[in-house]
Amino acid sequence: MEGMFRRTTIKSIDFSDFDSSEVTNMQYLFKDCEYLTSINFNNFNTSKVKDMQYMFSTCKSLTSIDLNSFNTSEVLNMEYMFDNCFSLRFLDLNSFNTSKVKDMQYMFNECKVLTTINLNSFNTSEVINMEYMFNNCFLLKELNLPNFITSNVINMTYMFHNCFSLTSLNLNNFETSNAINMEYMFGYCLILKTLNLTNFDTSKVTNMKGMFEGCSSLISLNLSNFNITKIEEISNIFVGCNNLEYINIYNFNLTENMNTNEMFNVVPDNIVYCINDFYRGIEQIKVLWSQNCSKNYCLEDWKKNIKKYIEGKNICLDECFYDNIYKYQYNNKCYERCPKGTQVLYKNNNIDKNLCVEEPPICDEKKPYLKIKTNECVKKCNLSDFFNHECINKNPSFKEQINNINHIINEIQNTTIDIFLLNNKSDIIIIEKNIIYQITSSFNQNENIYKNNNISNIILGDC
């Protein structure tokens, strides 16, 4: 029966009195029957049929088909079976036995108005090719694939591509250890918000180009289990994923041999990344770094031996300073330069840990000293803050200085201290534990000016 009605203008066919019990080949049977609207398959015997490829392909006017009488236990090939059935709205294949089928590529391709499909009985344990299987099923809202066994599938290219209306997709039973090609597998599943791929084995995959491109509603992606060591093409994989809030690509070990062109183009800045050594010398990966590094910490798969992130805390570490990009940290966020109203924190005339602090207040005579750490004016400095340049005089006057020196001296316990007041009565020398400090009138240039185990050998001139 191969191609028996192909390209005819027939509108209705009744097989109720037709004996097909010995037929083995039904490929192209109704191919390009663009005007066909009704088929009666009552008593249609398909028990010996081995090939159904292109059987209903391009039956553009068919809105429904009753295939409950079909026995497909011997069928080996179903590729393009319903391809280009533009008007098909409902398809119940619960009676199908697909245990011997090896090829399902393009099986439902271009079924543009198909809203419901029952594949509960599908056994796909022998299938090798599923490329374009549901491609351009624009109105398909749900796909329940509980019995899909995909352990032998090599090609999953464009499998769910352009399933614009798909809201959920359960792939928990998918076994992908032999898959080689996943190009645009989920491309432009516009409404799909979640996708659980934690069971995916991608160790043999060489092509992931555009795998999630255009998934503009996808909120999170945990790809920590993805092995991309065999990947040659991974460009555009996340292009257009505009609403992603979390993505885990911890085990993505990118190399210069991979095509990573525009891999993360149009990904928003507020995305959370969990990445292992993400730079890897790849130019395109620079866009991974988010300005809001308070969200750039790992969640589920945080590794204690990785110092980039602190688990559960909005803290940026060395990554804020990586490659001089977003190197200044303020309020647990990273910036290219300190934001308005703040300034770089300096210590001993050097930038201290690339931190930004609020611009210091103007200290008055009642609280003339500024504590750097807390950025507040205080009445007195303690000794450790004073000598570590973490408390400085911002409103100098002789009286305030003398009072503060007396205060510092009184704080020191069980320590032998010698104090020398210089001629101008505003510079002071303090000798503590054989270390000589000179305190100037401005109190912001404290220096260790001499250290000697034998203090008696020090000559202080006119002191």
TORVO-644271 format. One record per residue (C-alpha): x, y, z; residue in one letter. Coordinates in steps of 0.2 Angstrom, whole numbers, plus 2048, in hexadecimal, padded with zeros to 3 digits. Example, Ala and Ser with C-alpha at 12.3 -4.5 7.8 and 13.67 -1.06 7.14 Angstrom:
<nodes>
83E7EA827a
8447FB824s
</nodes>
This chain:
<nodes>
800800800m
80F80B7FFe
80A81C7F8g
7F98157F3m
7EF8267F5f
7FE8327F4r
7FA8437EDr
7E883F7E9t
7DA84B7ECt
7CF83F7F5i
7C5846804k
7BE83680Cs
7C482480Di
7BB815815d
7C5806819f
7B87FC823s
7B77EF815d
7C97EF810f
7D47E0814d
7E67E6819s
7EB7D7823s
7FA7D3818e
8007E4815v
8127E881Ct
8157F9815n
80A808817m
817816815q
81182580By
7FF81E80Bl
7F682F80Cf
80583A80Ak
80084B802d
7EE847803c
7EA85A806e
7D7859804y
7D584980Fl
7C984D81Et
7C283C823s
7C982A824i
7C081B82Bn
7CC80E832f
7BF802839n
7C67F0836n
7D67F782Ff
7E37EA833n
7F57F0835t
7FC7E183Fs
8097DD832k
80E7EF82Dv
8207F3830k
822804828d
81681382Bm
822821827q
81983081Fy
809827820m
7FE837823f
80B84481Fs
804854818t
7F284F81Ac
7EF86281Dk
7DC86081Fs
7DB85282Cl
7D485983Dt
7D3848845s
7D7835842i
7D182684Cd
7DF81A84Dl
7D980F85Bn
7D880084Fs
7EA80184Bf
7F67F3850n
8087FA84Et
8117EC857s
81C7E8848e
81F7FA842v
8317FF841l
830810839n
82481E83Em
82E82D837e
82483C830y
814832834m
80A841838f
81584E831d
80D85E82An
7FC859830c
7F886C832f
7E686A838s
7E785B844l
7E1860855r
7E085085Ff
7E984085El
7E6831869d
7F4824866l
7F181A876n
7EF80A86Cs
80080B864f
80D7FE868n
81D806863t
8297FA86Bs
8327F685Ak
832807853v
84480E850k
84081F847d
83482C84Dm
83C83B845q
830849840y
82283E845m
81784D84Bf
82085A842n
81686A83De
806864846c
803876849k
7F2876851v
7F486585Al
7EE86986Ct
7ED857873t
7F7847870i
7F683787An
80682E87Al
80482488An
807813882s
817818878f
82580D87Bn
834815873t
84280987As
848805868e
847817861v
85781E85Ai
85182E853n
84583B85Am
84B84B851e
83D85884Dy
83084C855m
82585985Cf
82C868853n
82087684Fn
81286F859c
80D88185Df
7FD87E867l
80386E871l
801873884k
80686388Ce
811854888l
810844894n
81D83888Fl
81D82C89Dp
82381D893n
830825888f
84081B88Ai
84D825880t
85D81B885s
860817872n
85C82886Bv
86A830863i
86283F85Bn
85684B865m
85985A859t
84A867859y
84085A863m
83586686Cf
83A875862h
82C88385Fn
82087B86Bc
81A88C86Ff
80C88787Bs
814879885l
81287D897t
81986D89Fs
82485F899l
8288508A3n
83984889El
83D83F8AEn
83E82E8A5n
849835897f
85A82C896e
86683588At
87682C88Cs
877828879n
871839873a
87D842868i
873851862n
86885C86Cm
86886C861e
859877864y
85186986Em
846875878f
84888486Dg
83A89186Ey
82F88887Bc
82989987Fl
81D89588Ei
827887896l
82C88D8A8k
83587E8AFt
83F8708A8l
8468628B2n
85585A8A9l
85F8548B8t
85E8428B1n
8668478A0f
87683F89Cd
87F84A88Ft
89084188Fs
88F83D87Ck
88684D876v
890857869t
883864865n
87886F871m
87787E865k
86788886Ag
86187A876m
857887880f
857895875e
8478A0876g
841898886c
83B8A988Cs
8318A389As
83D8978A2l
84189C8B3i
84E88F8B9s
85A8828B1l
8648768BBn
87186F8AFl
87E86A8BCs
87D8588B6n
88185D8A4f
89185689Dn
89786088Ei
8A885888Ct
8A485387Ak
89B863875i
8A186B865e
892877863e
889880871i
88689186As
87589A86Dn
87188D87Ai
86989A886f
8658A887Av
8548B087Eg
8528A888Fc
84D8B9895n
8448B48A5n
8518A88ACl
8548AB8BFe
85F89C8C3y
86B8918B8i
8778848BEn
8848808B2i
89187B8BEy
89986D8B4n
89A8778A4f
8AC87589Fn
8AD880890l
8BC87F884t
8C3889876e
8BE87B86An
8AB87E86Dm
8A188A863n
89A895872t
8948A4867n
8878AE86Fe
8848A087Cm
87D8AC889f
8778BA87En
8678C4885v
8688BB896v
8638C88A4p
86F8CF8B1d
8658C88C0n
8688B68BCi
8708AB8C9v
87F8A18C2y
8878918CAc
89688F8C0i
8A78868C2n
8B58908BBd
8AA8988AFf
8B68A48A6y
8C189689Fr
8C98A3893g
8B98A3888i
8B58B4882e
8A28B1881q
8A18AC893i
8A58BE89Ak
8938C2899v
88F8B58A6l
8958C18B4w
8868CB8BAs
8878DC8C1q
87C8D68D0n
8898CB8D7c
87F8C98E7s
8758BC8DDk
8848B48D6n
8868A68E3y
8828938E1c
87388B8E8l
8708798E7e
8818738E1d
88D87F8EAw
89E8778EDk
8A787B8FDk
8B887A8F4n
8B38888E8i
8B78998EFk
8AD8A38E3k
89D8A38EDy
8978A28FEi
888896901e
87889F904g
8808B0907k
87F8BE8FBn
8928C18FBi
89D8C38EDc
8AF8BE8EFl
8BE8BF8E3d
8B18BE8D4e
8AD8D08D7c
8BF8D58D2f
8C18C98C4y
8CA8D08B5d
8C78E28BCn
8B48E08B7i
8A88E58C5y
8B68E58D1k
8AE8F08DEy
8A38E98EBq
8958F38F5y
8868EC8FEn
88A8DA8F8n
8898E08E5k
8978E28D9c
89A8F28CFy
8A68F88C1e
8A99078CCr
8A390C8DDc
8909128DCp
88B9248DFk
88C9298F1g
89A91D8F5t
8AD91D8F3q
8BB9108F3v
8C190A904l
8D390E905y
8DF907912k
8F190C914n
8EF915903n
8EA9058FAn
8D98FF8F5i
8D38F4902d
8CA8E48FBk
8C28EF8EDn
8B48F38F9l
8A99038F8c
8A390C907v
89791A909e
89F92B908e
8A5930919p
89A93C923p
8A194D929i
8A794B93Bc
8A5959947d
8AF95E956e
8A4953961k
8A8944957k
8B894894Dp
8BE936949y
8B892B93Bl
8B791893Dk
8BA91192Ci
8B290192Ek
8A1908934t
8A391892Bn
89D92293Ae
8A4930944c
8A992C956v
8B0936965k
8BF92B968k
8CA91E95Ec
8D090E967n
8E2909965l
8E08FB958s
8D590594Dd
8E191494Ff
8F190B94Af
8E890193Cn
8E2911934h
8D090C937e
8CD91B941c
8D392C93Bi
8D093E941n
8C5947935k
8C395793Fn
8D495B946p
8D7967955s
8E5966962f
8DA964970k
8D1955968e
8E194D963q
8E894E975i
8D894797Cn
8D8938970n
8EA934974i
8E7934986n
8D8929983h
8E391D979i
8F091C986i
8E3919993n
8DD90A989e
8ED901989i
8EF8F5997q
8FF8EB99Dn
9098F3990t
9198FE992t
91690E988i
92191D987d
91A92D980i
92493C979f
91C94C975l
925955967l
929968967n
91A96D95En
90F96496Bk
90495D95Ds
91094E957d
911940963i
91D931964i
91692196Ci
922912970i
919902973e
9218F1974k
9318F896Cn
9278FF95Di
92791295Bi
91891B953y
91892D94Eq
90693594Fi
905945945t
8F8953948s
8ED94C93As
8EC93B942f
8EB933931n
8FD92F92Dq
90192393Cn
91191A938e
91C90D940n
92C91893Ei
93890D947y
93A8FC94Fk
9488F5959n
94B8E8966n
9568F4970n
94B903973i
95A90C97Cs
96390E96Cn
95691A964i
95A92C964i
94A937963l
953948962g
94B95696Ad
93D94B972c
</nodes>
